[in-house]
Amino acid sequence: MRRLRGFTLIELLVALAVVAMLGLLSWQGIAGMARTREATAARGDALITLQASLAQWQADLDAATALPNQSAIRWDGLALLIIRHGADPRTPGLVVSAWTRRTLAARSGDLAAAAPRDGVSAVQGPYWMRWQSPPVTTRGELQSALAQASQWAQSPGADDRLRETALIPLADWQVFFYRNDAWTNPQSSSGTAAEALPGGVRAVLVLPAGDGLSGRLVRDWVRPNLSVSRS
């Protein structure tokens, strides 16, 4: 008769508590797996974007074109300006590419204003930015493009923002030129005003903390025909 009595109320409550606890632990495990997946996806996306950005940086420097009495690579205090031949050999003329760190202007389509994806919102703050001029064929057009690039780094207009690309979030950055067998300030007096190409360009990037990549990254570009003296 006692075996046919069934469960008591206390036994039923204990069983329900155990089931609830197991359900809570399972939910926490699922939530943790989802967070890990989101963090892994964000890191993967950030790594791909960083690799593409550094590849473009390398391509711009590799394509730098030395002109008589003209610095093909110059630093104006805010941006690195590069006079380079175009990517399409069928298009005549040169282009000016510019790199800077700047907070995005508020406009639709910017990365910072983009809607969250998979629960991960875009990183707010300054970005590593790239701008490129239309092709130029005369010295006057070249000087105008250089002036426009410097103006873009300070205060871009509506037309300038159409030609810019926001690449990666960037907490800080520094640029150095390789001259006289040493890395120096690009605006130091050790380089002549009309130096065609420095021996190398170093970019020190500080990536902000977040769901993607973070930390300090040093990227060196060395002029292909550079000869270094040895003592």
BAFI-3210 file (N, C-alpha, C; in Angstrom, 3 decimals, decimal comma, padded with zeros to 6 digits):
// residues 231
n [1|2|3|4|5|6|7|8|9|10|11|12|13|14|15|16|17|18|19|20|21|22|23|24|25|26|27|28|29|30|31|32|33|34|35|36|37|38|39|40|41|42|43|44|45|46|47|48|49|50|51|52|53|54|55|56|57|58|59|60|61|62|63|64|65|66|67|68|69|70|71|72|73|74|75|76|77|78|79|80|81|82|83|84|85|86|87|88|89|90|91|92|93|94|95|96|97|98|99|100|101|102|103|104|105|106|107|108|109|110|111|112|113|114|115|116|117|118|119|120|121|122|123|124|125|126|127|128|129|130|131|132|133|134|135|136|137|138|139|140|141|142|143|144|145|146|147|148|149|150|151|152|153|154|155|156|157|158|159|160|161|162|163|164|165|166|167|168|169|170|171|172|173|174|175|176|177|178|179|180|181|182|183|184|185|186|187|188|189|190|191|192|193|194|195|196|197|198|199|200|201|202|203|204|205|206|207|208|209|210|211|212|213|214|215|216|217|218|219|220|221|222|223|224|225|226|227|228|229|230|231]
n.u [000,828|001,988|003,808|002,151|001,315|002,396|004,095|005,107|004,183|006,431|008,494|007,798|008,146|010,904|011,856|010,952|012,472|015,040|014,866|014,394|016,817|018,636|017,695|018,284|021,100|021,644|020,680|022,439|024,775|024,203|023,899|026,499|027,888|026,805|027,766|030,489|030,597|029,799|031,902|034,054|033,326|033,359|036,063|037,205|036,130|037,285|039,984|040,147|039,442|041,541|043,753|043,128|043,233|045,946|047,092|046,235|047,517|050,194|050,113|049,643|052,010|053,912|053,285|054,067|055,150|057,970|058,621|060,154|061,603|059,606|057,966|057,117|056,062|054,725|054,332|051,947|051,416|048,892|048,036|049,203|050,398|050,383|051,744|050,887|050,876|047,960|045,695|044,590|046,007|045,081|044,035|045,047|047,508|048,146|047,326|046,360|046,672|045,527|046,076|044,734|043,855|040,690|037,588|034,507|032,350|028,942|026,798|024,577|025,296|027,916|030,368|030,320|027,751|026,272|023,765|023,464|024,973|024,119|023,867|026,165|027,424|028,683|032,006|032,515|034,108|037,371|038,589|040,839|041,446|041,062|041,627|041,143|042,139|040,661|042,009|044,907|046,507|048,080|050,520|049,333|046,794|047,712|048,837|046,514|045,077|046,697|046,393|043,671|043,615|044,969|043,151|040,942|041,777|041,641|039,092|036,632|034,725|031,426|031,785|034,348|033,924|032,657|034,687|036,183|037,217|036,320|038,292|039,507|038,807|040,700|042,752|045,036|047,851|051,107|053,617|056,683|059,680|062,274|065,459|068,842|069,850|068,143|065,042|062,967|061,260|058,783|058,595|060,962|064,033|065,904|065,295|065,093|063,082|062,192|062,541|062,476|061,611|061,344|063,600|062,138|058,900|057,263|054,455|052,815|050,327|047,672|045,356|042,028|040,629|038,235|035,609|036,911|040,107|042,938|045,494|048,996|050,385|052,967|053,923|056,094|057,340|059,660|061,668|062,082|064,587|066,396|069,519|071,395|073,772|076,557|078,230]
n.v [-001,202|001,257|001,560|002,162|004,670|006,967|010,151|012,420|015,805|017,290|015,828|016,221|019,006|019,221|017,821|019,533|021,808|020,864|020,371|022,991|024,228|022,824|023,644|026,394|026,342|025,200|027,219|029,321|028,181|028,057|030,795|031,645|030,298|031,612|034,225|033,744|032,916|035,309|037,023|035,720|035,944|038,729|039,261|037,861|039,278|041,783|041,163|040,461|042,920|044,517|043,291|043,790|046,581|047,093|045,930|047,697|050,018|049,215|048,873|051,496|052,792|051,281|052,027|054,636|057,530|059,103|062,499|065,254|067,590|067,228|065,904|062,653|061,176|062,410|064,005|065,900|066,636|065,868|064,005|061,373|061,872|060,618|060,530|058,773|056,321|055,407|052,654|051,426|050,746|051,665|054,120|057,376|059,508|060,602|059,837|061,111|059,767|059,712|059,301|059,185|059,723|059,987|061,119|059,839|061,656|062,448|060,658|058,842|055,439|055,337|053,442|053,712|054,508|052,423|049,858|047,533|044,301|041,003|041,373|042,723|045,834|048,536|049,828|052,832|055,988|057,360|056,559|054,777|056,311|056,544|058,397|059,275|061,001|062,159|061,155|062,989|065,113|067,307|069,616|071,662|070,541|068,491|069,854|071,017|068,729|067,755|069,827|069,576|067,055|067,532|069,323|067,658|065,927|067,605|068,975|067,607|068,129|067,744|066,599|065,547|063,524|061,633|060,400|059,093|056,379|054,554|052,588|050,924|050,921|053,209|053,988|055,574|056,861|056,889|058,208|057,524|058,370|056,776|057,854|058,652|056,279|055,823|055,821|058,557|061,614|062,544|065,223|066,352|068,238|066,759|065,724|066,712|069,295|068,630|065,918|062,945|060,226|058,793|056,597|054,644|053,960|054,058|052,926|053,252|051,761|052,026|049,975|050,096|048,814|046,199|044,153|043,114|043,285|044,420|046,529|047,286|047,890|047,614|048,652|048,363|049,871|049,560|051,227|049,829|049,997|050,739|051,357|050,456|051,788|050,185|049,852]
n.w [000,000|000,736|-001,329|-003,435|-002,937|-004,189|-005,057|-002,515|-001,546|-000,837|-002,032|-004,701|-004,939|-004,488|-006,725|-008,769|-008,155|-008,663|-011,422|-012,321|-011,587|-013,188|-015,660|-015,515|-015,364|-017,846|-019,558|-018,928|-019,922|-022,673|-023,213|-022,668|-024,702|-026,907|-026,512|-026,752|-029,423|-030,705|-029,930|-031,144|-033,838|-034,111|-033,658|-035,792|-037,994|-037,489|-037,791|-040,512|-041,685|-040,739|-041,992|-044,688|-044,656|-044,027|-046,258|-048,245|-047,390|-047,767|-050,549|-051,456|-050,661|-052,052|-054,622|-054,785|-056,481|-057,558|-058,239|-060,010|-057,796|-055,867|-053,083|-052,794|-050,739|-047,885|-044,685|-043,088|-040,519|-039,682|-041,538|-043,702|-046,837|-050,095|-053,236|-055,982|-058,653|-060,526|-059,767|-061,939|-064,933|-067,350|-066,911|-067,270|-065,639|-062,204|-058,742|-055,525|-052,421|-049,057|-045,579|-042,341|-038,867|-037,599|-036,204|-037,269|-039,412|-038,827|-040,676|-042,770|-043,402|-042,492|-040,666|-037,870|-037,424|-038,126|-037,894|-035,127|-035,526|-035,254|-032,525|-031,825|-031,507|-033,532|-033,099|-031,405|-031,974|-032,978|-036,285|-038,452|-041,396|-044,958|-047,910|-051,332|-054,235|-057,363|-060,605|-061,618|-063,981|-064,460|-063,086|-061,645|-061,019|-059,408|-057,178|-056,232|-055,500|-053,422|-051,553|-051,072|-049,907|-047,479|-046,347|-046,097|-044,037|-041,845|-041,774|-043,272|-046,241|-047,745|-050,290|-049,981|-048,101|-049,593|-050,884|-049,040|-046,877|-044,098|-042,116|-039,821|-036,272|-034,317|-031,712|-031,396|-033,277|-034,799|-036,994|-038,603|-040,355|-042,189|-042,108|-042,692|-041,554|-039,355|-037,517|-037,645|-036,661|-038,978|-039,667|-039,027|-039,308|-040,599|-043,047|-046,453|-047,982|-050,501|-050,701|-052,455|-051,844|-048,658|-046,838|-045,572|-044,122|-041,088|-039,367|-036,373|-034,797|-032,532|-031,357|-030,189|-027,086|-027,110|-028,572|-030,749|-032,167|-030,286|-028,835|-029,535|-032,686|-035,019|-038,161|-040,804|-043,720|-046,299|-048,588|-051,781|-053,174|-051,246|-049,767|-047,047|-044,927|-043,383|-040,355]
ca.u [000,000|002,867|004,415|001,139|000,879|002,878|005,038|004,597|004,326|007,823|009,293|007,491|008,798|012,337|012,088|010,781|013,623|016,196|014,656|014,590|018,241|019,270|017,322|019,033|022,481|021,685|020,513|023,693|025,739|023,847|024,226|027,955|028,293|026,420|028,712|031,763|030,460|029,797|033,246|034,902|032,961|033,843|037,524|037,499|035,836|038,290|041,258|040,051|039,481|042,894|044,630|042,828|043,712|047,405|047,425|046,047|048,619|051,376|049,948|049,818|053,427|054,631|052,979|054,494|055,854|058,842|058,578|061,205|061,333|058,307|057,980|056,058|055,484|054,920|053,491|051,609|051,052|047,663|047,817|050,279|049,991|051,175|051,528|051,082|050,203|046,663|045,637|044,207|046,995|044,403|043,662|046,265|047,667|048,458|046,321|046,864|045,991|045,819|045,735|044,685|042,984|039,678|036,250|033,616|031,263|027,640|026,051|024,108|026,225|029,194|030,466|029,957|026,319|025,614|022,953|024,176|024,876|024,221|023,995|027,433|027,331|029,934|032,839|032,445|035,381|038,161|038,917|041,888|040,700|041,786|040,980|041,877|041,716|040,499|043,279|045,398|047,444|048,912|051,091|048,327|045,813|048,379|048,903|045,154|044,720|047,428|045,734|042,378|043,876|045,253|041,902|040,099|042,221|041,255|037,648|036,177|033,459|030,526|032,405|035,489|033,458|032,288|035,907|036,912|036,839|036,632|038,871|039,490|038,880|042,097|042,874|046,117|048,836|052,287|054,303|058,109|060,395|063,626|066,448|070,176|069,963|067,396|063,644|062,888|060,016|058,701|058,699|062,254|064,844|066,886|064,920|064,932|061,693|061,846|063,005|061,566|061,053|062,153|064,071|061,077|057,806|056,773|053,178|052,565|048,881|047,170|043,986|041,308|040,087|036,863|035,315|037,790|041,528|043,387|046,925|049,898|050,842|053,972|054,002|057,205|057,517|061,014|061,812|062,719|065,986|067,132|070,803|071,684|075,212|076,886|079,452]
ca.v [000,000|002,424|001,744|002,703|005,977|008,015|011,139|013,412|017,193|017,714|015,190|016,889|020,321|019,014|017,473|020,751|022,688|020,306|020,615|024,422|024,519|022,292|024,524|027,640|026,075|025,000|028,524|030,045|027,604|028,487|032,218|031,753|029,871|032,675|035,324|033,319|032,955|036,706|037,572|035,120|036,544|040,107|039,228|037,447|040,400|042,823|040,708|040,569|044,339|045,000|042,780|044,526|047,953|047,087|045,643|048,937|050,876|048,737|049,133|052,932|053,123|050,633|052,716|056,033|057,939|060,259|063,540|066,260|068,631|066,940|064,804|061,707|060,751|063,525|064,061|067,305|066,810|065,124|062,942|060,960|062,088|059,796|060,697|057,437|056,053|054,788|051,195|050,980|051,283|052,279|055,486|058,197|060,438|060,156|060,112|061,400|059,059|060,316|058,466|059,956|059,223|061,013|060,671|059,863|062,620|061,790|060,536|057,473|054,584|055,222|052,261|054,030|054,706|051,225|049,140|046,382|043,055|039,840|041,806|043,400|047,173|049,060|050,554|054,272|056,654|057,634|055,470|054,957|056,725|056,706|059,238|059,269|062,030|061,728|061,218|064,323|065,023|068,506|070,001|072,441|069,615|067,759|070,729|071,163|067,474|067,713|070,759|068,989|065,950|068,116|069,872|066,523|065,407|068,542|069,223|067,169|068,587|066,686|065,895|064,777|062,324|060,633|059,770|058,529|055,049|054,273|051,250|050,231|051,815|053,500|054,833|056,532|056,390|057,708|057,931|057,830|058,170|056,253|058,733|058,613|055,030|055,884|056,222|059,919|062,359|062,887|066,662|066,822|068,947|065,854|065,447|067,901|069,571|067,997|064,537|062,177|059,136|058,413|055,225|053,766|054,588|053,215|053,289|052,644|051,806|051,588|049,527|050,224|047,603|045,937|042,764|042,666|043,309|045,536|046,520|048,122|047,230|048,375|048,224|049,032|049,780|049,936|051,500|048,639|050,197|051,357|050,775|050,851|051,745|049,316|050,255]
ca.w [000,000|000,800|-002,648|-004,333|-002,445|-005,099|-004,520|-001,561|-002,021|-000,641|-003,084|-005,964|-004,916|-004,646|-008,126|-009,566|-007,899|-009,382|-012,849|-012,555|-011,481|-014,389|-016,763|-015,381|-015,744|-019,294|-020,208|-018,785|-020,846|-024,027|-023,315|-022,755|-026,038|-027,844|-026,342|-027,329|-030,882|-031,132|-029,768|-032,167|-035,121|-034,123|-033,801|-037,153|-038,883|-037,253|-038,350|-041,969|-042,026|-040,487|-043,046|-045,920|-044,488|-044,140|-047,654|-048,997|-046,955|-048,477|-051,977|-051,687|-050,550|-053,155|-055,879|-054,705|-057,695|-057,339|-059,262|-059,797|-056,805|-055,254|-052,121|-053,122|-049,463|-046,956|-043,480|-042,849|-039,118|-039,431|-042,524|-044,590|-048,215|-051,006|-054,671|-056,527|-059,910|-060,303|-059,758|-063,270|-065,891|-068,487|-066,539|-067,233|-064,531|-060,854|-057,715|-054,190|-051,339|-047,752|-044,425|-041,105|-037,795|-037,409|-035,849|-038,417|-039,470|-038,718|-041,921|-042,955|-044,129|-041,798|-039,823|-036,495|-037,348|-038,622|-036,917|-034,574|-036,265|-034,364|-031,146|-031,594|-032,065|-034,086|-032,157|-031,550|-031,762|-034,190|-037,191|-039,453|-042,575|-046,211|-048,927|-052,599|-055,178|-058,756|-061,333|-061,993|-065,101|-064,525|-061,797|-060,932|-060,456|-058,336|-056,009|-055,727|-054,838|-052,154|-050,638|-050,718|-048,984|-046,166|-045,836|-045,702|-042,737|-040,791|-041,753|-044,590|-046,762|-048,201|-051,421|-049,477|-047,404|-050,589|-051,380|-047,901|-046,412|-042,696|-042,157|-038,534|-035,105|-034,006|-030,531|-031,620|-034,241|-035,043|-038,250|-038,596|-041,614|-042,032|-042,721|-042,077|-040,791|-038,100|-037,609|-037,127|-036,854|-040,403|-039,858|-038,544|-040,303|-041,195|-044,422|-047,273|-048,318|-051,765|-050,694|-053,301|-051,060|-047,496|-046,895|-045,083|-043,380|-039,990|-038,767|-035,068|-034,607|-031,222|-031,558|-028,918|-026,477|-027,544|-028,911|-031,819|-031,878|-029,447|-028,580|-030,334|-033,889|-035,767|-039,561|-041,488|-045,167|-046,663|-050,008|-052,376|-053,586|-050,136|-049,383|-045,678|-044,604|-042,261|-039,667]
c.u [000,855|003,527|003,437|000,715|001,292|003,832|004,342|004,817|005,767|008,714|009,061|008,154|010,303|012,668|011,956|011,961|014,850|016,073|014,895|016,065|018,990|018,944|018,093|020,487|022,607|021,569|021,787|024,759|025,472|024,193|025,730|028,471|027,957|027,377|030,067|031,714|030,501|031,185|034,185|034,615|033,480|035,353|037,919|037,254|036,888|039,627|041,254|040,142|040,877|043,844|044,395|043,346|045,227|047,851|047,267|047,142|049,904|051,287|050,149|051,295|054,242|054,445|053,406|055,400|056,658|058,760|059,697|060,748|059,982|058,444|056,814|055,356|055,768|053,929|053,224|051,206|049,790|047,510|049,107|049,740|050,939|050,766|051,853|050,428|048,916|046,713|045,293|045,180|046,353|043,994|044,921|046,301|048,001|047,269|047,045|046,025|046,440|045,303|045,754|043,852|041,974|038,361|035,340|032,605|029,941|026,933|025,644|025,121|027,577|029,185|029,989|028,462|025,547|024,835|023,729|023,934|025,103|024,460|025,268|027,370|028,683|030,682|032,745|033,839|036,133|038,456|040,179|041,186|041,624|040,944|041,808|041,272|041,341|041,863|043,627|046,452|048,350|049,444|050,106|047,271|046,423|048,448|047,522|044,712|045,432|046,785|044,387|042,556|044,165|043,990|040,966|040,478|041,786|039,743|037,074|034,838|032,618|031,132|033,584|035,039|033,008|033,503|036,728|036,387|037,263|037,073|038,735|039,433|040,332|042,152|043,936|047,022|049,966|052,928|055,758|058,662|061,786|064,584|067,769|070,325|069,251|065,946|063,483|061,491|059,918|058,805|060,009|063,040|065,865|066,556|064,722|063,476|061,255|062,376|062,002|060,849|061,924|062,598|063,032|060,030|057,339|055,463|053,015|051,084|048,526|045,691|043,249|040,842|038,639|036,693|036,252|039,235|041,870|044,891|047,679|050,453|051,816|054,077|055,081|057,115|058,908|061,070|062,583|064,187|066,826|068,437|071,182|073,188|075,447|078,210|079,996]
c.v [001,242|002,666|002,341|004,109|007,104|008,967|012,011|014,804|017,670|017,116|015,847|018,255|020,203|018,678|018,693|021,708|022,187|020,565|022,091|024,796|024,017|023,166|025,829|027,445|025,878|026,322|029,360|029,506|028,025|029,953|032,424|031,345|030,952|033,854|034,979|033,357|034,383|037,319|037,012|035,719|037,971|040,157|038,820|038,566|041,496|042,439|040,832|042,028|044,919|044,539|043,523|045,960|048,028|046,766|046,892|049,945|050,509|049,068|050,608|053,310|052,502|051,391|054,185|056,373|059,201|061,198|064,546|067,334|068,451|065,759|063,872|061,187|061,850|063,437|065,519|067,599|066,075|063,908|062,617|061,062|061,339|060,121|059,370|057,320|055,289|053,275|050,641|051,565|051,940|053,722|056,332|059,067|059,762|060,408|060,431|060,602|059,659|059,390|059,335|059,208|060,323|060,382|060,820|060,992|061,869|061,825|059,085|056,687|054,458|053,995|052,545|054,199|053,477|050,533|047,944|045,145|041,903|040,255|042,528|044,758|047,613|049,866|052,046|054,863|056,862|056,366|055,818|055,177|056,836|057,513|059,180|060,293|061,413|061,781|062,658|064,154|066,241|068,822|070,827|071,562|068,828|068,598|070,925|069,903|067,340|068,635|070,199|067,837|066,465|068,685|068,770|066,001|066,306|068,669|068,853|067,792|067,420|065,901|065,052|063,478|061,230|059,848|059,142|057,142|054,916|052,818|050,522|051,258|051,982|054,461|055,914|055,974|057,381|057,264|058,364|057,582|057,643|057,131|058,595|057,440|055,080|056,270|057,571|060,484|062,791|064,374|067,233|067,455|068,051|065,507|066,725|068,061|068,833|066,567|063,673|061,096|058,902|056,965|054,222|054,577|053,595|053,781|052,519|052,839|051,287|051,265|049,561|048,878|047,441|044,462|042,216|042,620|044,513|045,417|047,402|047,311|048,145|047,787|049,037|048,807|050,301|050,134|050,363|048,818|050,838|050,609|051,337|050,737|050,901|049,768|049,085]
c.w [000,000|-000,554|-003,636|-003,974|-003,379|-004,400|-003,488|-002,142|-001,890|-001,725|-004,430|-006,042|-005,109|-006,104|-009,028|-009,380|-008,654|-010,876|-013,187|-012,519|-012,711|-015,604|-016,734|-015,800|-017,248|-020,035|-020,113|-019,733|-022,283|-024,239|-023,428|-024,124|-027,071|-027,751|-026,942|-028,849|-031,400|-031,032|-030,831|-033,541|-035,222|-034,312|-035,222|-038,154|-038,744|-037,863|-039,875|-042,403|-041,823|-041,588|-044,359|-045,841|-044,644|-045,560|-048,517|-048,659|-047,702|-049,962|-052,301|-051,652|-051,682|-054,466|-055,866|-055,883|-057,424|-058,533|-059,002|-058,805|-056,116|-054,314|-052,420|-051,879|-048,458|-045,805|-043,164|-041,412|-038,732|-040,338|-043,255|-046,013|-049,142|-052,444|-055,332|-057,902|-059,626|-060,356|-061,133|-064,294|-067,111|-068,204|-066,453|-065,986|-063,220|-059,940|-056,419|-053,199|-050,010|-046,660|-043,178|-040,079|-037,478|-036,995|-037,053|-038,297|-039,465|-040,069|-042,080|-043,775|-043,461|-040,913|-038,409|-036,338|-037,785|-037,509|-036,387|-035,421|-035,311|-032,924|-030,834|-032,277|-032,577|-033,032|-032,438|-031,340|-033,051|-034,973|-037,969|-040,774|-043,786|-047,184|-050,196|-053,544|-056,521|-059,453|-061,710|-063,077|-065,225|-063,137|-060,976|-060,295|-059,294|-057,067|-055,396|-054,980|-053,494|-051,120|-050,171|-049,734|-047,577|-045,538|-045,369|-044,326|-041,595|-040,671|-043,113|-044,978|-047,248|-049,353|-050,967|-048,833|-048,370|-051,082|-050,246|-047,570|-044,954|-042,594|-040,822|-037,413|-034,673|-032,820|-030,722|-032,707|-034,362|-036,356|-038,114|-039,999|-041,311|-042,828|-041,960|-041,108|-039,449|-038,395|-036,915|-037,329|-038,315|-040,684|-039,338|-039,668|-040,981|-042,640|-045,199|-047,677|-049,572|-051,843|-051,447|-052,507|-049,843|-047,627|-046,442|-044,351|-042,328|-039,465|-037,467|-034,766|-033,219|-031,403|-030,219|-028,398|-026,907|-027,840|-029,983|-031,389|-031,020|-029,260|-029,556|-031,498|-034,626|-037,164|-040,257|-042,990|-045,492|-048,170|-050,674|-052,715|-052,504|-049,901|-048,023|-045,431|-043,373|-041,659|-038,871]
res [m|r|r|l|r|g|f|t|l|i|e|l|l|v|a|l|a|v|v|a|m|l|g|l|l|s|w|q|g|i|a|g|m|a|r|t|r|e|a|t|a|a|r|g|d|a|l|i|t|l|q|a|s|l|a|q|w|q|a|d|l|d|a|a|t|a|l|p|n|q|s|a|i|r|w|d|g|l|a|l|l|i|i|r|h|g|a|d|p|r|t|p|g|l|v|v|s|a|w|t|r|r|t|l|a|a|r|s|g|d|l|a|a|a|a|p|r|d|g|v|s|a|v|q|g|p|y|w|m|r|w|q|s|p|p|v|t|t|r|g|e|l|q|s|a|l|a|q|a|s|q|w|a|q|s|p|g|a|d|d|r|l|r|e|t|a|l|i|p|l|a|d|w|q|v|f|f|y|r|n|d|a|w|t|n|p|q|s|s|s|g|t|a|a|e|a|l|p|g|g|v|r|a|v|l|v|l|p|a|g|d|g|l|s|g|r|l|v|r|d|w|v|r|p|n|l|s|v|s|r|s]
***
